[in-house]
């Protein structure tokens, strides 16, 4: 395994954070637009109304939570040595949340 110098690791963390901060708002808006009910959920328990609009909560709320946690965990208390893998794990987590929300809405 080749270890990268500290400057390279910090650069990878910066690139990951920038990618996360570009991808997360798009995923958040997609989660809101794709999983917000367009009709009353009063008598429906299918599609986006499943489990009290759980797909929307998973997609939008989960994305916002993962985004905030990933940025904070990447940079907080690191003393100049950011946690490089966290922003990339955040991006993968957001993709998984969107997939899960889609599966919940599909039935």
Beta strands, then each sheet from edge to edge (+ up, - down):
end
